[in-house]
Amino acid sequence: MKLVLSVEALAPHLTGIGRYTWELAQRLPMQAQVQDVRFYRGGRWIDEPARLLEAPPAPGAAKARKPFFKLKPPRWLRDWQTSANCRGRVFHGPNFFLPACAEAGVATVHDLSVFKYPETHPIERIRHFERDFKQSMARASHLLTDSEATRREVIDFLAWPGEKITAVPLGVSPRFAPAAAEVIAPCLERHGLQYKRYALCVSTLEPRKKIANLLQAYECLPAGVREQYPLVLVGGTGWLSDDLHATIERLAAQGWLRYLGFVPEADLPALYAGAQAFVYPSIYEGFGLPVLEAMASGVPVVTSIFTSLPEVTQGAARLVDPDDIDALALGIHTALCDEAWRATACETGLEKARNFTWSRCVEQTIDVYRQVAARNG
């Protein structure tokens, strides 16, 4: 079986979709069922996807000397070459979209938030979906979703036949695991944190993540609890978040809130394992990878009752309505201070997290490729 994998989502700071794409890019070439994999990005072929994860050179850094003259083929020839290289291959677009060259296409639809909550997305993304999503769906032979909850949404919202949509859960890296204080102390110290002396939220600052509600709920906690367990936010600045950043700056001045922004990928396992609790109050998720990473790290989780999150946590987390500030505050207090509940949640979370592996995700994805190849062969 020959494949093309789109790697549009690969960037130095991986999002959840970027992590999914990277795991596929690493693992697919190692599978016995796969004869050949090529990587595609914006009309170009990528020889080394790992290069896309490298940070750009710092301003003023020496640049590699470019050739004095390089012949560039005309656009029509490049388009023909692209189509020829895609011919006879299953093309997987792991980030919603399929290009025109995709003949036997598989697209992963992670969620429908851009349609259901357009007000929570930047206008550029909405226009991209309005311009290209319908054509991508017309090219797709099969769709993947990260959860059964999203699969049901796609069937209802896009009127796709259920037999052409497969839910393939994501995985969690073995790097996310419980860790002793002395093992992760150097990393925590670099970020000014103490082992089991903070609550953690890993999330892009965008409206549907309900970070403003999290801050409001945390303010409701007793002052002594906030002092003992400050809240640590990790993640990108996001969009539509100017007011939120002003709130973060105000609350950080009170001493119980830390905003770290993006942190190196290598530091995340230690930040998870060192937390007393993990809070993820998103109103809408296609999967919720940070919740799974926290469970695998042996950390009790408070998250949302909505969409895929009950499916991922499988009874291991405290589920609340993120718009119910009192319930959210109570859930956080329980996760921080109720030792009996914490012990049960940690044990159950570890047990449930073992069901989610990237190896299983890749195997189930290849099963879908095989169906598509047979259908289009």
Secondary structure, 3 states (H helix, E strand, C coil): CEEEEECCCCCCCCCHHHHHHHHHHHHHHHCCCCCEEEEEECCEEECCHHHHHCCCCCCCCCCCCCCCCCCCCCHHHHHHHHHHHHCCCEEEECCCCCCCCCCEEEEECCCCHHHHCHHHCCHHHHHHHHHHHHHHHHHEEEEEECCHHHHHHHHHHHCCCHHHEEECCCCCCCCCCCCCHHHHHHHHHHCCCCCCCCEEEECCCCHHHCHHHHHHHHHCCCHHHHHHCCEEEECCCCCCCHHHHHHHHHHHCCCCEEEEECCCHHHHHHHHHCCCEEEECCCCCCCCHHHHHHHHCCCCEEEECCCCHHHHHCCCCEEECCCCHHHHHHHHHHHHHCHHHHHHHHHHHHHHHCCCCHHHHHHHHHHHHHHHHHHHC
